[in-house]
Amino acid sequence: MDSYLVYILWYILPLYLLIHLLCFIFADADFTLLRASLIGHRPESKLKGLVVWVTGASSGIGAELAYQLAKCGSRLILSARRKDELNKVKQHCLETSNLKDEDILVLPLDLLERTSHEEKTKAVIQHFGQIDILINNGGRSQRSLCLETSVDVYQALMELNFLGTVSLTKQVLPHMTQRGRGSIVTVSSVVGLAGAPLATGYSASKHALQGFFNSLRTELTDFPKILISTVCPGPVQSQIVNNAFTEELNKPVMTVGYQGHKMPTSRCVHLMLVGISNGVKEMWIAQQPFLVFYYLWQYAPSFAWSVTDLLGRKRVQNFKAGVDADSAYFRKPKTS
């Protein structure tokens, strides 16, 4: 018996740890989510026929969510401000799935117009009779230094990313508690867990979302069939940089660099749907080296601070040199 234990400790355990280390090196999500993707429920079977409301559905992650949900057979509500773009997304969904026209409702929505959210929610329920999943994906990012940023930008970020999301959630949640089931999934960010330069206001709004939904989850323990889930992606190929706030409200981003180093939107969305299908409460989705930062902040925050300071300094330097902030980790700045 003793020799058997020694054999396990000296041979099996190191091999087990080595396999996990190799898996982590090539991982693009946390272990809980990856495990669900391997042996958990499949989105194609779990989400079929469900009514899913997606905000920010006109482009990027929101549009990709619509495409993949349509292929899963989910009935959809597509919301954003740009109705023409939403109609294009709907048409693509109809062309690539078995859904019919009445299975997809285009519902223009402005998260800033909070007084309209009750009416919009009633319109959804009137059309489909229920809301099974709300995916809070709408919002804007930021690319500016704190010392140069107007307070108006911070107010706009909180009004849109935080209060707009909270407002819509508060309209949908009573419907779910009445039914005793449902899912509210909110797209946060890696900067909702840890700070990053050039995103002080954006990071604050995502931290606020994390705190709100983590607290809300604890208030709903009497409703075990209601899932409150937050998604924390790292850099993903999307249009969010193009539409980011800068130091002034109406000033556009000057440089949008190469996006190819980021995670493909399709992979990020697939992992999100796996997490929703398997009731994952918090999803970390990022390619390396970003994924390691999630774990450093969780288990070794003092070391994480030193690494973040080092990379943050580089990010600010490259930003000042006119290089896209997201590509600063991968490319040397061109100053001439």
Secondary structure, DSSP 8 states (H G I E B T S, - for coil): -HHHHHHIIIIIHHHHHHHHHHHHHT-SB-HHHHHHHHHS--HHHHSTT-EEEEESTTSHHHHHHHHHHHHHT-EEEEE-S-HHHHHHHHHHHHHTSS--GGGEEE----TT-GGGHHHHHHHHHHHHS---EEEE-----B---GGG--HHHHHHHIIIIIIIHHHHHHHHHHHHHHHT-EEEEEE--GGGTS--TT-HHHHHHHHHHHHHHHHHHHHTTT-TTEEEEEEEE-SBSSSTTTT-B-SSTT---S-----TTSB-HHHHHHHHHHHHHTT-SEEEE--TTHHHHHHHHHH-HHHHHHHHHHHHHHHHHHHHTT--TGGGGTS-----
